[in-house]
Amino acid sequence: MTSAPSTPYGGGGSAAGLAAVDVVYVVRRVIRPVYLLDAAAELVLMAGWAVGWARHGGMS
């Protein structure tokens, strides 16, 4: 199964955005600090998308 070349951008961008929301809301004390664990998980997903993108040719 193949995916569109833009899929890593969408996946990585979504993960980065969700992590940023978690961090901002924790800093503003809107949500509890436990949500930083979710932000960390999102960063792992973002790294996974980046590694996959790089291994499969990047921008080529």
Secondary structure as UniProt FT lines:
FT   TURN            5..6
FT   HELIX           7..27
FT   TURN            28..29
FT   TURN            33..34
FT   HELIX           35..55
FT   TURN            56..59
//
